[in-house]
Amino acid sequence: MLGLQPCAMDPEAQTVAAMIGLYCRAHHSAETVPCEACAGLLAYALERIEKCPFGSRKPVCNKCTVHCYKPEMRARIRVVMRFAGPRMLLRHPRLAIRHLVRSRRYFE
């Protein structure tokens, strides 16, 4: 996985880390360590998840009523998610299915 390890108990952090890892390996030829830009994005995303006002009841980001990412970082993570999202079912099926279940559970 990536050099920065998300909390083992937080599925949102694991999913984001896996998505950034998929994106970085495909676009920046990083095998084990993310490039500097991806490491910065991962650190920012993990900080945002940690400071989420919803805590353990946090919805997935696209269903959230509070958008806590800065516009530049939001655009970067959106590019990563668009690339990695379809590939998650093959590379990380548990995380992908868990994310899909969580996206249906909250705010519907």
N, CA, C and O atoms as a GROMACS GRO file, in nm:
protein
  432
    1MET      N    1   0.085  -0.118   0.000
    1MET     CA    2   0.000   0.000   0.000
    1MET      C    3   0.089   0.123   0.000
    1MET      O    4   0.210   0.111  -0.022
    2LEU      N    5   0.036   0.235   0.022
    2LEU     CA    6   0.109   0.360   0.019
    2LEU      C    7   0.190   0.381   0.146
    2LEU      O    8   0.167   0.314   0.246
    3GLY      N    9   0.286   0.473   0.140
    3GLY     CA   10   0.372   0.499   0.253
    3GLY      C   11   0.298   0.548   0.376
    3GLY      O   12   0.336   0.515   0.488
    4LEU      N   13   0.193   0.627   0.358
    4LEU     CA   14   0.112   0.673   0.470
    4LEU      C   15   0.004   0.571   0.494
    4LEU      O   16  -0.077   0.545   0.405
    5GLN      N   17  -0.001   0.514   0.611
    5GLN     CA   18  -0.099   0.410   0.641
    5GLN      C   19  -0.223   0.469   0.707
    5GLN      O   20  -0.213   0.529   0.814
    6PRO      N   21  -0.340   0.454   0.644
    6PRO     CA   22  -0.463   0.500   0.708
    6PRO      C   23  -0.498   0.409   0.825
    6PRO      O   24  -0.451   0.296   0.834
    7CYS      N   25  -0.578   0.460   0.912
    7CYS     CA   26  -0.623   0.382   1.028
    7CYS      C   27  -0.691   0.254   0.979
    7CYS      O   28  -0.776   0.258   0.890
    8ALA      N   29  -0.654   0.141   1.038
    8ALA     CA   30  -0.708   0.013   0.994
    8ALA      C   31  -0.858   0.003   1.016
    8ALA      O   32  -0.925  -0.077   0.951
    9MET      N   33  -0.912   0.084   1.106
    9MET     CA   34  -1.054   0.076   1.138
    9MET      C   35  -1.140   0.166   1.049
    9MET      O   36  -1.262   0.154   1.051
   10ASP      N   37  -1.082   0.254   0.973
   10ASP     CA   38  -1.157   0.353   0.896
   10ASP      C   39  -1.168   0.311   0.750
   10ASP      O   40  -1.072   0.326   0.674
   11PRO      N   41  -1.283   0.259   0.708
   11PRO     CA   42  -1.298   0.214   0.570
   11PRO      C   43  -1.287   0.328   0.467
   11PRO      O   44  -1.240   0.305   0.356
   12GLU      N   45  -1.329   0.446   0.504
   12GLU     CA   46  -1.319   0.559   0.412
   12GLU      C   47  -1.173   0.590   0.381
   12GLU      O   48  -1.137   0.614   0.265
   13ALA      N   49  -1.089   0.590   0.484
   13ALA     CA   50  -0.946   0.617   0.466
   13ALA      C   51  -0.881   0.506   0.383
   13ALA      O   52  -0.797   0.534   0.298
   14GLN      N   53  -0.918   0.382   0.408
   14GLN     CA   54  -0.862   0.271   0.330
   14GLN      C   55  -0.901   0.283   0.183
   14GLN      O   56  -0.819   0.257   0.095
   15THR      N   57  -1.024   0.320   0.157
   15THR     CA   58  -1.072   0.333   0.020
   15THR      C   59  -0.999   0.445  -0.053
   15THR      O   60  -0.955   0.427  -0.166
   16VAL      N   61  -0.984   0.560   0.011
   16VAL     CA   62  -0.914   0.672  -0.050
   16VAL      C   63  -0.768   0.636  -0.077
   16VAL      O   64  -0.714   0.667  -0.183
   17ALA      N   65  -0.704   0.571   0.019
   17ALA     CA   66  -0.564   0.532   0.002
   17ALA      C   67  -0.549   0.433  -0.115
   17ALA      O   68  -0.454   0.444  -0.193
   18ALA      N   69  -0.641   0.338  -0.127
   18ALA     CA   70  -0.636   0.242  -0.236
   18ALA      C   71  -0.657   0.311  -0.371
   18ALA      O   72  -0.590   0.280  -0.469
   19MET      N   73  -0.751   0.405  -0.375
   19MET     CA   74  -0.777   0.477  -0.500
   19MET      C   75  -0.656   0.561  -0.543
   19MET      O   76  -0.619   0.561  -0.660
   20ILE      N   77  -0.597   0.630  -0.450
   20ILE     CA   78  -0.480   0.711  -0.482
   20ILE      C   79  -0.364   0.621  -0.525
   20ILE      O   80  -0.288   0.656  -0.615
   21GLY      N   81  -0.351   0.505  -0.461
   21GLY     CA   82  -0.248   0.410  -0.500
   21GLY      C   83  -0.266   0.360  -0.642
   21GLY      O   84  -0.169   0.354  -0.718
   22LEU      N   85  -0.389   0.326  -0.680
   22LEU     CA   86  -0.417   0.282  -0.816
   22LEU      C   87  -0.383   0.391  -0.917
   22LEU      O   88  -0.319   0.366  -1.019
   23TYR      N   89  -0.427   0.511  -0.887
   23TYR     CA   90  -0.403   0.624  -0.977
   23TYR      C   91  -0.254   0.653  -0.992
   23TYR      O   92  -0.205   0.672  -1.104
   24CYS      N   93  -0.183   0.657  -0.880
   24CYS     CA   94  -0.040   0.691  -0.883
   24CYS      C   95   0.040   0.585  -0.959
   24CYS      O   96   0.128   0.620  -1.038
   25ARG      N   97   0.010   0.459  -0.936
   25ARG     CA   98   0.083   0.354  -1.006
   25ARG      C   99   0.060   0.362  -1.158
   25ARG      O  100   0.153   0.338  -1.236
   26ALA      N  101  -0.061   0.395  -1.199
   26ALA     CA  102  -0.093   0.401  -1.341
   26ALA      C  103  -0.040   0.528  -1.409
   26ALA      O  104  -0.001   0.524  -1.526
   27HIS      N  105  -0.040   0.638  -1.338
   27HIS     CA  106  -0.004   0.765  -1.401
   27HIS      C  107   0.137   0.814  -1.370
   27HIS      O  108   0.192   0.893  -1.446
   28HIS      N  109   0.195   0.769  -1.262
   28HIS     CA  110   0.325   0.821  -1.220
   28HIS      C  111   0.429   0.710  -1.204
   28HIS      O  112   0.538   0.736  -1.154
   29SER      N  113   0.398   0.591  -1.246
   29SER     CA  114   0.490   0.476  -1.239
   29SER      C  115   0.543   0.450  -1.100
   29SER      O  116   0.657   0.407  -1.085
   30ALA      N  117   0.465   0.476  -0.998
   30ALA     CA  118   0.507   0.450  -0.860
   30ALA      C  119   0.467   0.307  -0.823
   30ALA      O  120   0.350   0.271  -0.834
   31GLU      N  121   0.562   0.227  -0.781
   31GLU     CA  122   0.533   0.089  -0.746
   31GLU      C  123   0.496   0.073  -0.599
   31GLU      O  124   0.392   0.014  -0.568
   32THR      N  125   0.578   0.123  -0.508
   32THR     CA  126   0.551   0.102  -0.365
   32THR      C  127   0.527   0.232  -0.291
   32THR      O  128   0.450   0.235  -0.195
   33VAL      N  129   0.589   0.338  -0.334
   33VAL     CA  130   0.577   0.466  -0.264
   33VAL      C  131   0.506   0.565  -0.356
   33VAL      O  132   0.542   0.573  -0.473
   34PRO      N  133   0.408   0.639  -0.307
   34PRO     CA  134   0.343   0.737  -0.396
   34PRO      C  135   0.439   0.850  -0.428
   34PRO      O  136   0.530   0.881  -0.352
   35CYS      N  137   0.417   0.912  -0.544
   35CYS     CA  138   0.497   1.029  -0.578
   35CYS      C  139   0.465   1.141  -0.479
   35CYS      O  140   0.372   1.128  -0.398
   36GLU      N  141   0.539   1.247  -0.486
   36GLU     CA  142   0.521   1.357  -0.390
   36GLU      C  143   0.382   1.418  -0.399
   36GLU      O  144   0.320   1.448  -0.297
   37ALA      N  145   0.332   1.436  -0.520
   37ALA     CA  146   0.200   1.496  -0.538
   37ALA      C  147   0.090   1.406  -0.481
   37ALA      O  148  -0.001   1.454  -0.415
   38CYS      N  149   0.100   1.276  -0.507
   38CYS     CA  150  -0.002   1.183  -0.457
   38CYS      C  151   0.008   1.166  -0.306
   38CYS      O  152  -0.094   1.150  -0.239
   39ALA      N  153   0.129   1.169  -0.252
   39ALA     CA  154   0.145   1.161  -0.106
   39ALA      C  155   0.082   1.282  -0.039
   39ALA      O  156   0.021   1.270   0.066
   40GLY      N  157   0.098   1.400  -0.101
   40GLY     CA  158   0.036   1.520  -0.048
   40GLY      C  159  -0.116   1.513  -0.053
   40GLY      O  160  -0.184   1.553   0.041
   41LEU      N  161  -0.169   1.462  -0.163
   41LEU     CA  162  -0.314   1.446  -0.177
   41LEU      C  163  -0.366   1.346  -0.074
   41LEU      O  164  -0.471   1.369  -0.013
   42LEU      N  165  -0.295   1.236  -0.054
   42LEU     CA  166  -0.337   1.137   0.044
   42LEU      C  167  -0.335   1.195   0.185
   42LEU      O  168  -0.429   1.174   0.262
   43ALA      N  169  -0.230   1.266   0.219
   43ALA     CA  170  -0.222   1.327   0.352
   43ALA      C  171  -0.337   1.425   0.374
   43ALA      O  172  -0.398   1.427   0.481
   44TYR      N  173  -0.368   1.504   0.272
   44TYR     CA  174  -0.478   1.600   0.281
   44TYR      C  175  -0.612   1.527   0.298
   44TYR      O  176  -0.693   1.566   0.382
   45ALA      N  177  -0.634   1.421   0.218
   45ALA     CA  178  -0.759   1.347   0.226
   45ALA      C  179  -0.775   1.281   0.363
   45ALA      O  180  -0.884   1.284   0.421
   46LEU      N  181  -0.669   1.222   0.415
   46LEU     CA  182  -0.676   1.158   0.546
   46LEU      C  183  -0.702   1.260   0.656
   46LEU      O  184  -0.773   1.231   0.752
   47GLU      N  185  -0.645   1.378   0.642
   47GLU     CA  186  -0.670   1.485   0.741
   47GLU      C  187  -0.816   1.528   0.737
   47GLU      O  188  -0.878   1.550   0.841
   48ARG      N  189  -0.871   1.541   0.617
   48ARG     CA  190  -1.011   1.580   0.602
   48ARG      C  191  -1.104   1.473   0.661
   48ARG      O  192  -1.203   1.506   0.726
   49ILE      N  193  -1.072   1.347   0.639
   49ILE     CA  194  -1.153   1.237   0.694
   49ILE      C  195  -1.146   1.239   0.846
   49ILE      O  196  -1.248   1.224   0.914
   50GLU      N  197  -1.027   1.258   0.898
   50GLU     CA  198  -1.008   1.260   1.044
   50GLU      C  199  -1.084   1.374   1.111
   50GLU      O  200  -1.137   1.358   1.221
   51LYS      N  201  -1.091   1.489   1.044
   51LYS     CA  202  -1.156   1.606   1.102
   51LYS      C  203  -1.303   1.620   1.061
   51LYS      O  204  -1.364   1.724   1.085
   52CYS      N  205  -1.358   1.518   1.002
   52CYS     CA  206  -1.497   1.524   0.956
   52CYS      C  207  -1.590   1.548   1.074
   52CYS      O  208  -1.581   1.478   1.175
   53PRO      N  209  -1.682   1.647   1.064
   53PRO     CA  210  -1.774   1.676   1.174
   53PRO      C  211  -1.876   1.565   1.198
   53PRO      O  212  -1.939   1.562   1.304
   54PHE      N  213  -1.895   1.474   1.101
   54PHE     CA  214  -1.993   1.367   1.117
   54PHE      C  215  -1.936   1.246   1.191
   54PHE      O  216  -2.012   1.159   1.233
   55GLY      N  217  -1.804   1.240   1.207
   55GLY     CA  218  -1.742   1.131   1.280
   55GLY      C  219  -1.767   0.996   1.217
   55GLY      O  220  -1.750   0.979   1.096
   56SER      N  221  -1.808   0.900   1.297
   56SER     CA  222  -1.829   0.764   1.247
   56SER      C  223  -1.953   0.754   1.158
   56SER      O  224  -1.969   0.656   1.086
   57ARG      N  225  -2.040   0.853   1.162
   57ARG     CA  226  -2.158   0.855   1.075
   57ARG      C  227  -2.132   0.928   0.944
   57ARG      O  228  -2.226   0.972   0.878
   58LYS      N  229  -2.006   0.942   0.908
   58LYS     CA  230  -1.969   1.015   0.788
   58LYS      C  231  -2.024   0.947   0.662
   58LYS      O  232  -2.003   0.828   0.642
   59PRO      N  233  -2.094   1.023   0.579
   59PRO     CA  234  -2.138   0.967   0.451
   59PRO      C  235  -2.020   0.969   0.352
   59PRO      O  236  -1.916   1.029   0.380
   60VAL      N  237  -2.037   0.906   0.238
   60VAL     CA  238  -1.935   0.917   0.135
   60VAL      C  239  -1.934   1.062   0.088
   60VAL      O  240  -2.036   1.131   0.095
   61CYS      N  241  -1.820   1.108   0.039
   61CYS     CA  242  -1.802   1.251   0.012
   61CYS      C  243  -1.903   1.308  -0.087
   61CYS      O  244  -1.951   1.420  -0.068
   62ASN      N  245  -1.936   1.234  -0.193
   62ASN     CA  246  -2.028   1.293  -0.291
   62ASN      C  247  -2.171   1.303  -0.239
   62ASN      O  248  -2.253   1.370  -0.302
   63LYS      N  249  -2.203   1.240  -0.127
   63LYS     CA  250  -2.336   1.251  -0.066
   63LYS      C  251  -2.336   1.345   0.054
   63LYS      O  252  -2.441   1.368   0.115
   64CYS      N  253  -2.221   1.400   0.087
   64CYS     CA  254  -2.207   1.482   0.207
   64CYS      C  255  -2.264   1.622   0.185
   64CYS      O  256  -2.257   1.677   0.075
   65THR      N  257  -2.321   1.678   0.291
   65THR     CA  258  -2.375   1.814   0.284
   65THR      C  259  -2.269   1.920   0.313
   65THR      O  260  -2.288   2.037   0.281
   66VAL      N  261  -2.157   1.879   0.373
   66VAL     CA  262  -2.046   1.970   0.404
   66VAL      C  263  -1.928   1.932   0.315
   66VAL      O  264  -1.873   1.823   0.330
   67HIS      N  265  -1.890   2.021   0.224
   67HIS     CA  266  -1.776   1.992   0.137
   67HIS      C  267  -1.653   2.060   0.194
   67HIS      O  268  -1.636   2.181   0.184
   68CYS      N  269  -1.567   1.979   0.256
   68CYS     CA  270  -1.455   2.032   0.332
   68CYS      C  271  -1.325   2.040   0.252
   68CYS      O  272  -1.226   2.093   0.303
   69TYR      N  273  -1.323   1.990   0.130
   69TYR     CA  274  -1.203   1.998   0.049
   69TYR      C  275  -1.191   2.137  -0.014
   69TYR      O  276  -1.291   2.197  -0.051
   70LYS      N  277  -1.068   2.186  -0.025
   70LYS     CA  278  -1.044   2.310  -0.100
   70LYS      C  279  -1.073   2.280  -0.247
   70LYS      O  280  -1.059   2.165  -0.290
   71PRO      N  281  -1.114   2.380  -0.324
   71PRO     CA  282  -1.151   2.355  -0.464
   71PRO      C  283  -1.042   2.285  -0.546
   71PRO      O  284  -1.072   2.196  -0.626
   72GLU      N  285  -0.915   2.323  -0.527
   72GLU     CA  286  -0.806   2.260  -0.602
   72GLU      C  287  -0.793   2.112  -0.565
   72GLU      O  288  -0.778   2.026  -0.652
   73MET      N  289  -0.798   2.084  -0.435
   73MET     CA  290  -0.784   1.946  -0.389
   73MET      C  291  -0.907   1.863  -0.428
   73MET      O  292  -0.896   1.744  -0.457
   74ARG      N  293  -1.021   1.926  -0.427
   74ARG     CA  294  -1.144   1.858  -0.467
   74ARG      C  295  -1.136   1.815  -0.613
   74ARG      O  296  -1.178   1.705  -0.649
   75ALA      N  297  -1.083   1.903  -0.697
   75ALA     CA  298  -1.066   1.870  -0.838
   75ALA      C  299  -0.967   1.755  -0.856
   75ALA      O  300  -0.989   1.666  -0.938
   76ARG      N  301  -0.859   1.756  -0.779
   76ARG     CA  302  -0.758   1.650  -0.789
   76ARG      C  303  -0.814   1.515  -0.743
   76ARG      O  304  -0.792   1.413  -0.809
   77ILE      N  305  -0.886   1.514  -0.632
   77ILE     CA  306  -0.939   1.387  -0.582
   77ILE      C  307  -1.049   1.336  -0.674
   77ILE      O  308  -1.068   1.214  -0.687
   78ARG      N  309  -1.121   1.425  -0.737
   78ARG     CA  310  -1.225   1.384  -0.832
   78ARG      C  311  -1.164   1.312  -0.953
   78ARG      O  312  -1.219   1.213  -1.000
   79VAL      N  313  -1.051   1.363  -1.002
   79VAL     CA  314  -0.980   1.298  -1.114
   79VAL      C  315  -0.936   1.158  -1.072
   79VAL      O  316  -0.952   1.061  -1.146
   80VAL      N  317  -0.880   1.148  -0.951
   80VAL     CA  318  -0.835   1.018  -0.899
   80VAL      C  319  -0.953   0.922  -0.888
   80VAL      O  320  -0.942   0.807  -0.930
   81MET      N  321  -1.064   0.966  -0.833
   81MET     CA  322  -1.179   0.879  -0.813
   81MET      C  323  -1.242   0.836  -0.945
   81MET      O  324  -1.289   0.723  -0.957
   82ARG      N  325  -1.244   0.924  -1.042
   82ARG     CA  326  -1.299   0.887  -1.172
   82ARG      C  327  -1.215   0.779  -1.239
   82ARG      O  328  -1.268   0.689  -1.304
   83PHE      N  329  -1.083   0.788  -1.221
   83PHE     CA  330  -0.996   0.686  -1.278
   83PHE      C  331  -1.006   0.556  -1.199
   83PHE      O  332  -1.024   0.448  -1.256
   84ALA      N  333  -0.993   0.565  -1.067
   84ALA     CA  334  -0.979   0.446  -0.983
   84ALA      C  335  -1.112   0.377  -0.953
   84ALA      O  336  -1.114   0.256  -0.931
   85GLY      N  337  -1.221   0.451  -0.952
   85GLY     CA  338  -1.350   0.393  -0.915
   85GLY      C  339  -1.385   0.266  -0.990
   85GLY      O  340  -1.413   0.164  -0.926
   86PRO      N  341  -1.384   0.267  -1.123
   86PRO     CA  342  -1.419   0.146  -1.197
   86PRO      C  343  -1.319   0.031  -1.175
   86PRO      O  344  -1.356  -0.086  -1.186
   87ARG      N  345  -1.196   0.064  -1.145
   87ARG     CA  346  -1.093  -0.039  -1.125
   87ARG      C  347  -1.093  -0.100  -0.985
   87ARG      O  348  -1.031  -0.203  -0.962
   88MET      N  349  -1.162  -0.036  -0.894
   88MET     CA  350  -1.163  -0.083  -0.755
   88MET      C  351  -1.228  -0.221  -0.742
   88MET      O  352  -1.184  -0.301  -0.659
   89LEU      N  353  -1.330  -0.250  -0.822
   89LEU     CA  354  -1.394  -0.381  -0.812
   89LEU      C  355  -1.299  -0.495  -0.845
   89LEU      O  356  -1.312  -0.603  -0.788
   90LEU      N  357  -1.205  -0.473  -0.933
   90LEU     CA  358  -1.109  -0.577  -0.968
   90LEU      C  359  -0.992  -0.583  -0.870
   90LEU      O  360  -0.949  -0.692  -0.831
   91ARG      N  361  -0.941  -0.467  -0.829
   91ARG     CA  362  -0.821  -0.463  -0.746
   91ARG      C  363  -0.850  -0.471  -0.597
   91ARG      O  364  -0.774  -0.532  -0.522
   92HIS      N  365  -0.960  -0.410  -0.552
   92HIS     CA  366  -0.996  -0.405  -0.410
   92HIS      C  367  -1.147  -0.428  -0.396
   92HIS      O  368  -1.220  -0.335  -0.360
   93PRO      N  369  -1.195  -0.549  -0.425
   93PRO     CA  370  -1.340  -0.571  -0.427
   93PRO      C  371  -1.410  -0.544  -0.294
   93PRO      O  372  -1.521  -0.491  -0.293
   94ARG      N  373  -1.348  -0.580  -0.181
   94ARG     CA  374  -1.413  -0.555  -0.051
   94ARG      C  375  -1.433  -0.406  -0.026
   94ARG      O  376  -1.541  -0.363   0.016
   95LEU      N  377  -1.330  -0.328  -0.052
   95LEU     CA  378  -1.341  -0.184  -0.031
   95LEU      C  379  -1.445  -0.123  -0.125
   95LEU      O  380  -1.523  -0.036  -0.085
   96ALA      N  381  -1.447  -0.170  -0.250
   96ALA     CA  382  -1.542  -0.116  -0.347
   96ALA      C  383  -1.686  -0.147  -0.307
   96ALA      O  384  -1.772  -0.060  -0.314
   97ILE      N  385  -1.711  -0.269  -0.267
   97ILE     CA  386  -1.847  -0.307  -0.227
   97ILE      C  387  -1.888  -0.234  -0.100
   97ILE      O  388  -2.002  -0.188  -0.089
   98ARG      N  389  -1.797  -0.223  -0.006
   98ARG     CA  390  -1.827  -0.150   0.119
   98ARG      C  391  -1.861  -0.004   0.088
   98ARG      O  392  -1.952   0.053   0.146
   99HIS      N  393  -1.786   0.055  -0.005
   99HIS     CA  394  -1.810   0.194  -0.043
   99HIS      C  395  -1.948   0.207  -0.110
   99HIS      O  396  -2.022   0.302  -0.083
  100LEU      N  397  -1.983   0.114  -0.196
  100LEU     CA  398  -2.114   0.118  -0.261
  100LEU      C  399  -2.228   0.104  -0.161
  100LEU      O  400  -2.329   0.173  -0.172
  101VAL      N  401  -2.212   0.017  -0.064
  101VAL     CA  402  -2.313  -0.001   0.040
  101VAL      C  403  -2.326   0.127   0.122
  101VAL      O  404  -2.438   0.172   0.149
  102ARG      N  405  -2.213   0.186   0.161
  102ARG     CA  406  -2.217   0.310   0.239
  102ARG      C  407  -2.278   0.424   0.160
  102ARG      O  408  -2.347   0.509   0.216
  103SER      N  409  -2.255   0.428   0.029
  103SER     CA  410  -2.311   0.536  -0.052
  103SER      C  411  -2.463   0.525  -0.064
  103SER      O  412  -2.531   0.625  -0.086
  104ARG      N  413  -2.516   0.406  -0.050
  104ARG     CA  414  -2.662   0.386  -0.055
  104ARG      C  415  -2.726   0.406   0.082
  104ARG      O  416  -2.844   0.441   0.091
  105ARG      N  417  -2.649   0.383   0.188
  105ARG     CA  418  -2.704   0.384   0.323
  105ARG      C  419  -2.738   0.525   0.373
  105ARG      O  420  -2.844   0.544   0.433
  106TYR      N  421  -2.653   0.622   0.348
  106TYR     CA  422  -2.669   0.754   0.407
  106TYR      C  423  -2.739   0.851   0.313
  106TYR      O  424  -2.720   0.846   0.192
  107PHE      N  425  -2.820   0.937   0.370
  107PHE     CA  426  -2.885   1.049   0.302
  107PHE      C  427  -2.974   1.007   0.185
  107PHE      O  428  -2.987   1.083   0.089
  108GLU      N  429  -3.033   0.890   0.191
  108GLU     CA  430  -3.130   0.853   0.087
  108GLU      C  431  -3.265   0.829   0.148
  108GLU      O  432  -3.360   0.797   0.076
   0.00000   0.00000   0.00000
